[in-house]
């Protein structure tokens, strides 16, 4: 099984950290350009904007490409919230048989599956013999362009 996340790269989110960036109050058009209408607000704290439960939230960098069709690429930074109850369809960081992986949870009549978002990778069935834990649910993906 290919690892998608190295545990050594999982870092807790510090509650005291602030990421005060200038914040452009006007929404940015993704269609036709429009004249700038807003002004810069004071700042935006990315920890407050992206994280609801700092004590249970971690970041991890993705290794591998099993989730590319879900927009998760190698090098992306995942924000993982361990306080979110996992549900069918969630993208989650799972620990299975000694390895961490990020996959979509699929709960079906014939069992629980970890589904990649890349046709080149097989689905992983969680069996009774599997050592398995949903470690946390991915709440955000941060990308470098």
C-alpha positions as CSV (number, residue, x, y, z in Angstrom):
1,X,0.0,0.0,0.0
2,X,1.4,3.4,-0.9
3,X,1.6,5.9,1.9
4,X,-0.1,9.2,1.2
5,X,1.0,11.0,4.4
6,X,4.1,10.7,6.4
7,X,3.3,10.9,10.1
8,X,6.6,12.8,10.7
9,X,5.0,15.6,8.7
10,X,1.9,15.8,10.8
11,X,2.0,19.0,12.9
12,X,-0.5,20.3,15.5
13,X,-2.1,23.6,14.9
14,X,-0.9,26.0,17.6
15,X,-3.8,28.0,19.2
16,X,-1.5,30.9,20.0
17,X,-0.3,31.3,16.4
18,X,-1.8,34.1,14.3
19,X,-1.6,34.6,10.6
20,X,-2.4,38.2,10.2
21,X,-2.5,38.8,6.5
22,X,-3.9,41.8,4.7
23,X,-7.5,41.0,3.6
24,X,-9.1,42.4,0.5
25,X,-12.7,42.9,1.5
26,X,-14.1,42.7,-2.1
27,X,-14.8,39.4,-3.6
28,X,-12.5,38.6,-6.6
29,X,-14.3,37.7,-9.9
30,X,-13.5,34.3,-11.4
31,X,-15.5,35.3,-14.5
32,X,-15.3,38.7,-16.2
33,X,-13.1,41.3,-14.5
34,X,-14.9,44.0,-12.5
35,X,-13.5,47.3,-11.2
36,X,-12.1,47.1,-7.7
37,X,-14.7,48.3,-5.3
38,X,-13.4,47.4,-1.9
39,X,-10.6,48.5,0.4
40,X,-8.2,46.4,2.4
41,X,-9.6,45.5,5.7
42,X,-7.3,45.2,8.7
43,X,-6.3,41.6,8.4
44,X,-7.6,38.0,8.3
45,X,-6.4,35.3,10.8
46,X,-6.2,32.1,8.8
47,X,-6.3,30.0,11.9
48,X,-9.6,31.5,12.9
49,X,-10.9,31.4,9.3
50,X,-10.0,27.8,8.7
51,X,-9.9,26.0,12.1
52,X,-12.9,25.5,14.4
53,X,-11.2,23.3,17.0
54,X,-7.5,24.0,17.4
55,X,-6.9,21.4,20.1
56,X,-8.1,18.6,17.7
57,X,-6.7,20.0,14.4
58,X,-3.5,19.0,12.7
59,X,-1.8,19.7,9.4
60,X,-0.1,17.2,7.2
61,X,1.7,17.3,3.8
62,X,0.5,14.9,1.1
63,X,2.9,12.4,-0.5
64,X,1.6,10.5,-3.6
65,X,-1.1,11.0,-6.1
66,X,-4.0,8.6,-5.1
67,X,-6.4,11.6,-4.6
68,X,-5.6,13.8,-7.6
69,X,-9.2,13.6,-9.0
70,X,-10.4,15.0,-5.7
71,X,-8.1,18.0,-6.1
72,X,-5.5,16.7,-3.6
73,X,-2.0,16.7,-5.0
74,X,1.4,15.8,-3.8
75,X,2.8,18.6,-1.7
76,X,-0.7,19.9,-0.7
77,X,-1.2,20.7,3.0
78,X,-4.2,19.1,4.6
79,X,-6.0,20.5,7.6
80,X,-7.3,17.5,9.5
81,X,-9.9,17.9,12.2
82,X,-10.1,15.0,14.6
83,X,-13.2,16.3,16.3
84,X,-15.4,15.8,13.2
85,X,-17.4,12.6,13.2
86,X,-16.5,10.7,10.0
87,X,-19.4,9.9,7.6
88,X,-19.8,8.2,4.3
89,X,-18.3,10.4,1.6
90,X,-15.8,12.3,3.8
91,X,-12.2,12.5,2.8
92,X,-10.3,11.3,5.8
93,X,-6.9,10.5,7.0
94,X,-7.0,6.8,8.1
95,X,-4.5,4.5,9.8
96,X,-4.8,1.0,8.4
97,X,-2.5,-1.9,9.0
98,X,0.4,0.3,10.1
99,X,0.2,3.0,7.4
100,X,-1.5,6.4,7.2
101,X,-3.4,7.2,4.0
102,X,-5.9,9.8,2.8
103,X,-8.9,8.4,1.0
104,X,-12.7,9.0,0.7
105,X,-14.7,6.9,3.1
106,X,-17.3,4.7,1.5
107,X,-19.7,2.8,3.7
108,X,-21.8,0.3,1.7
109,X,-23.8,-2.8,2.4
110,X,-20.8,-5.0,1.7
111,X,-18.5,-3.1,4.1
112,X,-16.3,-0.1,4.6
113,X,-13.9,0.9,1.8
114,X,-11.2,3.5,1.4
115,X,-11.7,4.9,-2.1
116,X,-8.9,6.7,-4.0
117,X,-9.6,9.5,-6.4
118,X,-7.3,8.1,-9.1
119,X,-8.3,5.2,-11.3
120,X,-4.7,3.9,-11.1
121,X,-5.1,2.9,-7.4
122,X,-7.2,0.1,-6.0
123,X,-10.0,0.6,-3.4
124,X,-9.0,-0.7,0.0
125,X,-11.6,-2.8,1.9
126,X,-11.5,-2.6,5.6
127,X,-12.0,-6.1,6.9
128,X,-12.5,-7.5,10.4
129,X,-8.8,-8.4,10.3
130,X,-7.7,-4.9,9.5
131,X,-6.1,-2.7,12.2
132,X,-8.1,0.4,11.2
133,X,-8.9,3.9,12.6
134,X,-10.2,7.0,11.0
135,X,-7.6,9.4,12.4
136,X,-9.4,12.6,11.3
137,X,-11.5,14.3,8.6
138,X,-9.9,16.6,6.1
139,X,-11.6,20.0,6.5
140,X,-9.4,22.1,4.1
141,X,-6.7,21.7,1.5
142,X,-4.1,24.3,1.1
143,X,-2.3,24.4,-2.3
144,X,0.8,26.1,-3.6
145,X,0.3,27.4,-7.2
